[in-house]
């Protein structure tokens, strides 16, 4: 069966630090550098991985994830294919950001950039998230 995963323009980096809130109200979204056309499910997975994760243990808070998905589906219901692929997409999103953070760390080291004036997120956080998400991927 051909995958039924809708595509469109996605943010591709929708982490908490790319959002502006006043209280509980979203006021803005930042950093559209990674904007591209891809599967909406990939953006959902990236966002779930950050907004619904309990740090530093990096486990997915099921209650928050369910609330997010229910709210999302009031705008656009997920297809059955998207629902069945969500767990692997959560793992794929964690893997992508682990590799990106490793790449940034390597580039910073090569160029001698160190100290408080650079933003370098810990790659191990995403590696640990990947390991955690893979526990739930079914064969």
Buried (B, 14 or more C-beta within 10 A) or exposed (E): EEEEBEEEEBBBBBBEEBBEEEEEEEEEEEBEEBEEEBBBBBBBBBBBBBBBBEEEEBBBBEEBBEEBBEEBEEEEEBBEBBEEBBBBBBBBBBBBBBBBBBEBBEEBEEEEEEEEEEEEBEBEBBBBBBEBBBEEEEE
